[in-house]
Amino acid sequence: MNILNILDSRDWDIVAYQVLHMSVQLQKIGHNVILMCPDDTKLYAEAQKARLAVRALNIRARLGFFEESLYDIVHIYDSASANVMFLKKVSAGARVFMSQIKLGGRKTLERLKSFEPYVTRFIASCPSVQDDFCRAIIAPGRTFVVPPGINIGRWESAMLIKPAMFLKRPYKVGVISMDRTLKEQDFFLKVAKSVLTTLPETNFMVVGLRDEKIREMARGLNISHKVDVLWERNDIPEVMAMMHIFVKTTVRDGLSMALVEAQASGVACVIPRLRGLSDYTVHERNGLLVEPGNHEAYVQSIIHLIENPQLCHTISKMAYDQVNFNMSVPAVANLLERLYEDALSAPLLKPKD
C-alpha cells in the first residue's frame, strides 16, 4: 500500500508520537509510507532520523494540491486543521482515514460531522472519543477504536525488575505532570503528606514541569526530605524503573501517554475516573480508579497498594499485559493495516454534491 500520513501541528505530543511510530512500523512491514508535516517541527526531524520519507506540509499541500493519486490511503491525524475543500479533493482518489486522539468539544464535533461524506473511517483513540463520534451523529459503521501505540521495547527493562522491586521497602510513589498551574503537583504533595502519617517510610517523586515552587510546596508541608523533585527528564524508562506506584492527579478528561508508559513499565497505577484517561483501566485489575480530586480516596488507594505487595505486583503485571498485547506499536499498526485493507476492498466514497 501507498500510505500518506498527515499531521498539521507543531506540538511534540501524543499525536505526533502516534504518527511517527505508526509510519515507521507500517514501513517496516513493507508499505510505502510518506509522512507530511510542517518542516520546522520535532516530528519532521525525528522522521528524518528514522529514515522515513517526509514532506513539508505547505500552503499548497494544505489545500490538497499534491499528487494525491499516488496514495491508496491518506490518514489525517489532526482533524482541527482539515477542511472540506482538501477532503473533497483527496477523497476523489484515495481512502481517507481521520484519527481523533484527543477529546473534542462542540465545535470539533460539528467539524467532524461536516467531514463525514469524504472520510472512509473515523479512528477513535478510545471508547470515549468514539462516543463523541456518536454524539456528532456520525454513522457507527464509519467509526472504529484503535488504541494509542507505544514502543514497548523502551519500557520492558523496567518491567523485568518489578517483581524484585515490589519486595523492596520503602515504596516509591511518583507523579509526572507538566501542569503549569501546579494544582496537580500540589494535590499530589498533600496526598503524600497524608500517606506519610500512616506509612512514614514511603518515598515520593515529582517529575515534569521545572518550577522551584514545587520544592517550596514540599518544604511548606514539611515533607521535602521525603520527596525527590526531578523536573522534566529524557530518561523516563529509568525513572519508571524506580517507581512502585504511579499516581495521576489530573481532573481533566483525556488520554495520557505518561499513564500508558507507566503501565508498560509494570508500575501499579492510581487513576482518576475520567473520560479517556480511565477508558482502558479496569478497577483492581490493571489499576485502581478513584474519583477525581478525592484526597482521601487517593490516600487510601496508595496505602492499600503499599500494604499489599502481591496485589501491587498483580495489578502491575496485568497492566503490562494489557499494553503489551493491545497497545504495542506492532499490534496497533497491524490493526490499522487490516482497516486499510478492508477500505481498499470496498468502492470509493462518492459524496453527493
C-alpha positions in Angstrom: 0.0 0.0 0.0 1.0 3.6 -0.6 0.1 5.5 2.6 0.3 9.2 3.3 0.2 10.2 7.0 -0.6 13.9 7.7 -0.2 15.9 10.9 -0.6 19.7 10.7 0.7 20.5 14.2 3.9 21.9 15.7 3.4 20.1 19.0 5.5 17.1 20.1 2.8 15.3 21.9 0.8 12.0 22.0 -0.5 12.7 18.5 2.9 13.3 17.0 4.2 10.2 18.7 1.5 8.1 17.1 2.1 9.5 13.6 5.8 8.8 13.8 5.7 5.3 15.2 2.8 4.1 13.0 4.7 5.4 10.0 7.9 3.6 11.0 6.1 0.3 11.7 4.0 0.3 8.5 7.1 1.0 6.5 8.9 -1.8 8.4 6.2 -4.3 7.4 6.5 -3.5 3.8 4.3 -0.5 2.9 5.4 2.7 1.1 4.8 5.4 3.7 5.2 9.1 3.4 4.8 11.5 6.4 3.7 15.1 5.8 4.1 17.7 8.5 5.5 21.2 9.0 9.2 21.1 8.3 10.1 23.2 11.3 8.9 20.6 13.9 10.5 18.0 16.0 8.3 15.4 14.2 9.9 16.3 10.9 13.4 15.9 12.4 12.5 12.6 14.1 11.1 11.3 10.8 14.3 12.1 9.1 16.3 10.3 11.8 14.0 7.3 11.4 14.7 7.3 7.6 11.1 8.0 6.7 10.2 9.7 3.5 8.9 13.1 4.9 7.4 16.0 3.0 6.8 19.6 4.1 3.2 20.5 4.7 3.0 23.8 3.0 0.1 26.0 1.9 -0.4 24.2 -1.4 -0.5 20.8 0.4 -3.0 22.1 3.0 -5.3 22.9 0.0 -4.9 19.4 -1.4 -2.5 20.3 -4.2 -0.2 17.4 -4.1 0.0 14.1 -6.1 -2.9 12.6 -4.2 -3.4 10.0 -6.9 -0.2 8.3 -5.8 -1.7 7.2 -2.5 -4.1 4.4 -1.6 -4.6 5.7 1.9 -4.5 9.3 3.2 -4.6 9.3 7.0 -5.1 12.6 8.7 -4.1 12.7 12.4 -5.3 16.3 13.1 -9.0 17.0 12.3 -8.7 20.6 13.6 -6.6 21.6 10.5 -8.6 19.7 7.9 -11.1 21.4 5.6 -13.9 20.2 3.3 -12.1 21.5 0.1 -9.0 19.4 1.0 -11.0 16.3 1.8 -13.2 16.6 -1.3 -10.1 16.7 -3.5 -8.2 13.9 -1.7 -11.2 11.5 -1.4 -11.6 11.5 -5.1 -8.7 9.1 -5.5 -7.8 7.7 -2.1 -9.5 6.3 1.0 -9.4 8.9 3.7 -8.9 8.0 7.4 -9.2 10.6 10.2 -7.9 10.0 13.7 -9.2 11.8 16.7 -6.8 11.1 19.5 -7.8 13.9 21.9 -11.3 14.6 23.1 -13.1 17.3 21.3 -15.7 20.0 22.2 -18.9 21.0 20.3 -17.1 22.8 17.5 -14.8 19.8 16.9 -17.9 17.5 16.7 -19.6 19.8 14.2 -16.5 19.8 12.0 -16.2 16.1 12.1 -19.8 15.7 11.0 -19.2 18.0 8.0 -16.3 15.7 7.0 -18.3 12.5 7.1 -19.1 12.4 3.3 -15.4 12.3 2.5 -13.9 10.1 5.2 -13.9 6.4 4.8 -13.2 5.7 8.5 -13.1 7.8 11.6 -10.5 6.4 14.1 -11.1 6.9 17.8 -8.2 6.6 20.2 -10.5 5.3 23.0 -14.2 4.5 23.6 -14.8 8.0 24.9 -13.7 9.5 21.6 -16.0 7.0 19.8 -18.8 8.2 22.0 -18.0 11.7 20.7 -18.4 10.5 17.2 -21.8 9.1 18.1 -22.8 12.5 19.6 -21.7 14.1 16.3 -24.2 11.7 14.7 -21.5 10.0 12.6 -22.7 6.6 11.4 -21.4 4.0 13.8 -20.2 1.8 10.9 -17.8 4.5 9.9 -16.0 4.6 13.3 -13.5 2.3 14.9 -11.4 2.3 18.1 -7.7 2.0 17.7 -5.8 2.5 20.9 -2.6 4.6 21.1 0.5 2.7 20.3 3.7 2.6 22.4 7.2 1.5 21.6 7.1 -1.2 24.2 10.8 -2.2 23.9 11.9 1.0 25.7 9.9 0.0 28.8 10.5 -3.7 29.0 13.6 -3.3 31.2 11.6 -1.5 33.8 9.0 -4.3 33.8 11.6 -7.0 34.2 12.8 -5.8 37.5 9.4 -5.1 39.0 8.9 -8.5 40.8 12.0 -7.8 42.8 11.1 -4.1 43.3 7.7 -5.0 44.9 9.6 -6.9 47.6 11.7 -3.9 48.5 10.9 -1.3 51.1 10.3 1.6 51.3 8.0 2.0 48.3 8.4 5.0 46.0 5.3 6.7 44.7 5.6 9.1 41.8 3.7 11.6 39.6 4.6 13.0 36.2 2.9 16.3 35.5 3.5 19.4 33.2 0.6 21.3 34.9 1.7 25.0 34.9 -0.9 25.9 37.4 0.8 23.5 39.8 -2.6 22.2 41.0 -1.8 18.6 40.1 1.6 18.8 41.9 0.1 20.5 45.0 -2.6 17.8 45.2 0.0 15.0 45.0 2.1 16.5 47.7 -0.8 16.9 50.0 -1.7 13.3 49.4 1.9 12.3 50.1 1.8 14.1 53.4 -1.3 12.2 54.4 0.2 8.8 53.4 3.3 9.6 55.4 1.2 9.9 58.6 0.4 6.2 58.2 3.4 4.9 56.4 6.3 7.3 57.3 8.9 5.3 55.4 7.3 5.9 52.0 9.2 8.0 49.5 7.8 10.2 46.8 8.8 11.6 43.4 7.6 14.6 41.3 8.7 14.6 37.7 7.9 17.1 34.9 7.5 20.8 35.0 10.5 22.8 36.2 9.4 25.2 38.8 11.0 25.9 42.2 7.6 26.5 43.7 7.2 22.7 43.8 10.1 22.3 46.2 8.7 25.2 48.2 5.3 23.5 48.5 7.1 20.3 49.7 9.0 22.4 52.3 5.8 24.1 53.4 4.3 20.7 54.1 7.4 19.6 56.0 7.9 16.6 53.6 10.7 17.8 51.4 13.1 15.2 52.9 10.7 12.5 51.5 10.2 14.0 48.0 12.6 13.9 45.1 11.8 16.7 42.6 13.4 15.7 39.2 11.9 18.2 36.7 11.5 17.2 33.0 13.6 14.1 32.1 14.7 12.3 28.9 15.3 9.0 30.8 11.6 8.3 31.8 12.1 4.5 31.4 14.8 4.7 34.1 12.6 6.9 36.2 9.7 4.4 35.9 12.0 1.6 36.9 12.5 3.3 40.3 8.7 3.7 40.9 6.4 1.2 42.6 3.2 3.3 42.2 2.3 5.9 39.6 -0.3 8.5 40.5 -2.3 10.6 38.0 -3.8 13.6 39.8 -5.4 15.5 36.9 -9.1 16.5 36.9 -9.2 16.9 33.1 -10.5 14.4 30.6 -8.2 13.0 28.0 -5.6 10.3 27.3 -2.2 10.3 29.0 0.9 8.9 27.4 2.6 9.0 30.8 0.0 6.6 32.1 0.5 4.2 29.2 4.3 4.4 29.8 3.8 3.7 33.5 1.7 0.6 32.7 4.2 -0.5 30.1 6.8 -0.3 32.8 4.9 -2.5 35.2 4.1 0.3 37.6 0.9 -0.1 39.6 -1.3 3.0 38.8 -3.8 5.0 40.7 -6.0 6.9 38.2 -9.0 9.2 38.4 -12.2 8.1 36.7 -12.1 10.5 33.7 -13.2 10.2 30.1 -10.3 8.9 28.0 -7.9 8.6 30.9 -9.6 5.6 32.5 -11.0 4.0 29.4 -8.5 1.2 29.3 -8.3 0.6 33.1 -10.5 -1.9 35.0 -10.6 -1.2 38.7 -8.5 -3.6 40.8 -7.3 -5.5 37.7 -4.9 -3.2 35.8 -5.1 -0.2 38.1 -7.0 1.4 40.9 -9.7 4.0 40.0 -10.6 6.9 42.2 -12.9 9.9 42.0 -11.1 13.0 40.6 -9.9 15.3 43.3 -10.9 13.0 46.2 -8.0 13.3 48.6 -9.0 10.5 50.9 -9.6 8.1 48.0 -6.1 8.7 46.7 -4.5 8.3 50.2 -6.4 5.0 50.9 -5.6 3.6 47.4 -1.9 4.2 47.8 -1.8 2.8 51.3 -3.8 -0.3 50.1 -1.2 -1.0 47.4 1.8 -0.5 49.7 0.4 -2.7 52.4 -0.4 -5.4 49.8 2.7 -6.1 47.7 1.2 -9.1 46.0 -1.8 -7.1 44.8 0.5 -4.3 43.7 2.5 -6.8 41.6 -0.6 -8.5 40.2 -2.1 -5.2 39.1 1.2 -4.1 37.5 1.6 -7.4 35.6 -2.0 -7.1 34.3 -1.4 -3.5 33.3 1.8 -4.5 31.4 0.0 -7.4 29.6 -2.9 -5.1 28.6 -0.4 -2.6 27.0 1.9 -5.3 25.5 -0.9 -7.2 23.8 -3.1 -4.3 22.7 -1.1 -1.1 22.6 2.4 -2.1 21.4 3.3 -0.4 18.1 3.2 -3.7 16.1 -0.2 -4.6 17.4 -1.7 -1.2 16.7 -0.1 -1.0 13.2 -1.4 -4.4 12.4 -4.9 -3.3 13.3 -4.6 -0.2 11.1 -3.3 -2.3 8.3 -6.4 -4.5 8.4 -8.7 -1.5 8.4 -6.8 -0.1 5.4 -7.2 -3.4 3.5 -10.9 -3.5 4.3 -11.3 0.0 3.0 -9.4 -0.8 -0.2 -11.6 -3.8 -0.9 -14.7 -1.5 -0.8 -15.7 1.1 -3.5 -14.5 4.6 -3.2 -16.9 7.0 -1.5 -19.0 9.1 -3.8 -20.1 12.2 -1.9 -23.3 13.8 -3.0 -22.8 17.3 -4.5 
